[in-house]
Amino acid sequence: MESGKLELDRTKEGVKKYWDYGSKFYDTAPGSGGDDENQMWKELLSGAIGQSPKNILDVGSGTGIIAMYLAELGHGVTAVDFSEGMMDVARKKALEKGANIRFMDGDVENLSFEDETFDCVTARYVLWTLPHPEKAVKEWVRVVKPGGKIVIIDGKWVTKGLLPLISAANYHIYRFIKNGKNPFTYDYKKEVSVGLPNPHGVEKKQVMEYVSKADLTDIAVTDLKIIRDMQRKRLPWYLKYANDHPIFMVQGIAAKNG
């Protein structure tokens, strides 16, 4: 893994610390990662990106879930994240599966790549963790070739209603008992949250605004309820509504020169 000391401000250091801890538990989320879900993610990505091999940058790659899908689909993948803990998990997974992925430490709001380097940029559950999401999307557009794709997957992580709240409490207790995850680390600390415009997830409308301001064209939105439904089927009854937050995919095309 390529690395170097990153200069991060206080908010980003807080975000990094949060995900370094979370890396120990991220892939243990109940209900996630079944064969049907894995196949659906690959179908969704192929539909957005196309089937021909491409040079793809996966920003905020975390434990490499999307990067692994892209590699399995035959794409060349570079994965960037500033959480060393998350990237360590991703690198180990890639080694175990023999996936040829280039891993790099990096701030996804300030990428080290030249203009027009990649055919596509993917970002899953990343925008809500960023202090400057609008700037980030413009940076992703900068490094993609004219006519290339930006594919953003995100969601709003606010639990509403008595049943979902009870289920969410059970979810955190379950993960503490089974995996030792501190149940009080679901949210960022207050001093981190104040530096983030979307500390509890991002609305679909807001993502569309970000991509529009980045001059993307042919913007399309896909509701990903089908993923949540697949995850829910694998959960015990007392966790059925714990992870019922809406998720979606927004994609657009970078403007062509001239």
GUGUBA-456449 format. One record per residue (C-alpha): residue number from 1; residue in one letter; x, y, z. Coordinates in steps of 0.1 Angstrom, whole numbers, always signed. Example, Ala and Ser with C-alpha at 12.3 -4.5 7.8 and 13.67 -1.06 7.14 Angstrom:
<rs>
1; a; +123; -45; +78;
2; s; +137; -11; +71;
</rs>
This chain:
<rs>
1; m; +0; +0; +0;
2; e; +13; +34; -10;
3; s; +14; +58; +20;
4; g; +27; +90; +34;
5; k; +19; +113; +62;
6; l; -12; +132; +54;
7; e; -19; +167; +67;
8; l; -54; +166; +81;
9; d; -73; +193; +99;
10; r; -90; +187; +133;
11; t; -123; +175; +118;
12; k; -107; +151; +94;
13; e; -84; +137; +122;
14; g; -116; +131; +142;
15; v; -133; +113; +112;
16; k; -101; +93; +106;
17; k; -100; +82; +143;
18; y; -137; +72; +142;
19; w; -132; +50; +112;
20; d; -99; +35; +124;
21; y; -118; +22; +153;
22; g; -148; +12; +132;
23; s; -126; -8; +108;
24; k; -125; -36; +134;
25; f; -163; -41; +131;
26; y; -173; -27; +97;
27; d; -175; -60; +79;
28; t; -194; -76; +108;
29; a; -226; -57; +103;
30; p; -255; -82; +107;
31; g; -273; -90; +74;
32; s; -247; -76; +51;
33; g; -227; -94; +24;
34; g; -248; -123; +13;
35; d; -243; -139; -21;
36; d; -275; -123; -34;
37; e; -265; -89; -22;
38; n; -230; -92; -37;
39; q; -244; -102; -70;
40; m; -269; -73; -70;
41; w; -241; -48; -62;
42; k; -221; -61; -92;
43; e; -252; -58; -114;
44; l; -258; -22; -102;
45; l; -222; -12; -108;
46; s; -221; -28; -142;
47; g; -253; -10; -152;
48; a; -238; +23; -141;
49; i; -203; +19; -154;
50; g; -206; -5; -183;
51; q; -190; -39; -188;
52; s; -159; -30; -208;
53; p; -128; -28; -186;
54; k; -121; +7; -172;
55; n; -95; +25; -150;
56; i; -115; +33; -119;
57; l; -108; +53; -88;
58; d; -127; +43; -57;
59; v; -126; +72; -32;
60; g; -132; +66; +5;
61; s; -128; +30; -2;
62; g; -130; +18; +34;
63; t; -127; -19; +37;
64; g; -127; -22; -1;
65; i; -162; -35; -6;
66; i; -168; -16; -38;
67; a; -132; -19; -50;
68; m; -134; -57; -47;
69; y; -166; -58; -67;
70; l; -150; -37; -94;
71; a; -119; -58; -95;
72; e; -141; -90; -98;
73; l; -158; -73; -128;
74; g; -125; -69; -146;
75; h; -118; -32; -140;
76; g; -84; -17; -130;
77; v; -90; -3; -95;
78; t; -72; +23; -74;
79; a; -86; +26; -38;
80; v; -80; +57; -17;
81; d; -88; +64; +19;
82; f; -72; +82; +48;
83; s; -82; +56; +75;
84; e; -53; +33; +79;
85; g; -74; +9; +98;
86; m; -100; +5; +70;
87; m; -73; +2; +44;
88; d; -55; -25; +63;
89; v; -87; -45; +63;
90; a; -92; -39; +26;
91; r; -56; -49; +17;
92; k; -58; -81; +36;
93; k; -91; -90; +19;
94; a; -76; -83; -15;
95; l; -45; -105; -8;
96; e; -68; -133; +3;
97; k; -88; -131; -29;
98; g; -59; -123; -52;
99; a; -75; -91; -63;
100; n; -52; -67; -81;
101; i; -61; -34; -64;
102; r; -38; -4; -59;
103; f; -42; +10; -24;
104; m; -32; +45; -15;
105; d; -35; +67; +16;
106; g; -52; +99; +5;
107; d; -76; +128; +13;
108; v; -105; +124; -12;
109; e; -111; +162; -11;
110; n; -75; +168; -22;
111; l; -64; +140; -46;
112; s; -28; +136; -57;
113; f; -37; +125; -93;
114; e; -33; +145; -125;
115; d; -63; +158; -143;
116; e; -83; +134; -165;
117; t; -65; +102; -151;
118; f; -95; +79; -146;
119; d; -124; +66; -167;
120; c; -147; +66; -136;
121; v; -148; +75; -100;
122; t; -169; +56; -75;
123; a; -178; +67; -39;
124; r; -199; +46; -15;
125; y; -210; +61; +18;
126; v; -184; +88; +16;
127; l; -200; +122; +10;
128; w; -216; +124; +45;
129; t; -182; +120; +62;
130; l; -166; +150; +44;
131; p; -163; +186; +56;
132; h; -165; +199; +21;
133; p; -186; +175; +0;
134; e; -192; +200; -28;
135; k; -155; +206; -32;
136; a; -149; +168; -31;
137; v; -173; +161; -60;
138; k; -156; +188; -81;
139; e; -122; +172; -73;
140; w; -135; +138; -84;
141; v; -147; +153; -117;
142; r; -112; +169; -121;
143; v; -95; +135; -121;
144; v; -120; +118; -144;
145; k; -116; +119; -182;
146; p; -142; +139; -203;
147; g; -172; +117; -208;
148; g; -162; +96; -178;
149; k; -186; +86; -150;
150; i; -190; +97; -114;
151; v; -210; +71; -94;
152; i; -220; +81; -58;
153; i; -238; +58; -34;
154; d; -250; +73; -1;
155; g; -279; +75; +23;
156; k; -295; +92; +53;
157; w; -287; +75; +86;
158; v; -316; +89; +108;
159; t; -337; +64; +126;
160; k; -374; +73; +130;
161; g; -403; +56; +146;
162; l; -407; +34; +178;
163; l; -401; +0; +162;
164; p; -370; +11; +142;
165; l; -356; +27; +174;
166; i; -361; -4; +195;
167; s; -346; -25; +167;
168; a; -316; -2; +164;
169; a; -310; -4; +202;
170; n; -311; -42; +198;
171; y; -286; -39; +169;
172; h; -261; -21; +190;
173; i; -264; -44; +219;
174; y; -261; -74; +196;
175; r; -229; -61; +181;
176; f; -214; -53; +215;
177; i; -221; -89; +227;
178; k; -210; -106; +195;
179; n; -181; -84; +184;
180; g; -173; -61; +213;
181; k; -182; -29; +194;
182; n; -188; +0; +218;
183; p; -226; +8; +214;
184; f; -220; +44; +221;
185; t; -198; +49; +190;
186; y; -226; +50; +164;
187; d; -223; +88; +160;
188; y; -194; +111; +156;
189; k; -184; +131; +187;
190; k; -199; +166; +188;
191; e; -166; +183; +181;
192; v; -163; +163; +149;
193; s; -200; +166; +139;
194; v; -199; +204; +140;
195; g; -173; +204; +112;
196; l; -195; +182; +89;
197; p; -225; +196; +69;
198; n; -241; +161; +67;
199; p; -230; +143; +100;
200; h; -260; +119; +99;
201; g; -261; +110; +62;
202; v; -269; +130; +31;
203; e; -303; +134; +14;
204; k; -307; +124; -23;
205; k; -317; +160; -32;
206; q; -284; +173; -17;
207; v; -262; +148; -36;
208; m; -280; +159; -68;
209; e; -272; +195; -60;
210; y; -235; +186; -55;
211; v; -232; +168; -88;
212; s; -251; +195; -107;
213; k; -227; +222; -93;
214; a; -199; +200; -106;
215; d; -213; +203; -141;
216; l; -222; +167; -145;
217; t; -247; +158; -172;
218; d; -271; +130; -177;
219; i; -277; +127; -140;
220; a; -296; +96; -130;
221; v; -308; +84; -96;
222; t; -315; +48; -86;
223; d; -332; +38; -53;
224; l; -314; +9; -36;
225; k; -342; -4; -15;
226; i; -336; -38; -31;
227; i; -303; -39; -12;
228; r; -320; -32; +21;
229; d; -346; -58; +14;
230; m; -319; -84; +8;
231; q; -301; -75; +40;
232; r; -334; -76; +60;
233; k; -341; -111; +49;
234; r; -310; -123; +66;
235; l; -316; -106; +99;
236; p; -333; -121; +130;
237; w; -367; -107; +138;
238; y; -354; -84; +166;
239; l; -331; -66; +141;
240; k; -354; -64; +111;
241; y; -358; -27; +112;
242; a; -324; -17; +126;
243; n; -308; -8; +93;
244; d; -337; +4; +73;
245; h; -322; +38; +63;
246; p; -328; +48; +26;
247; i; -298; +44; +3;
248; f; -295; +55; -33;
249; m; -271; +58; -62;
250; v; -266; +91; -81;
251; q; -245; +90; -113;
252; g; -235; +116; -139;
253; i; -211; +122; -168;
254; a; -182; +146; -168;
255; a; -185; +173; -195;
256; k; -165; +167; -226;
257; n; -139; +192; -238;
258; g; -150; +216; -264;
</rs>
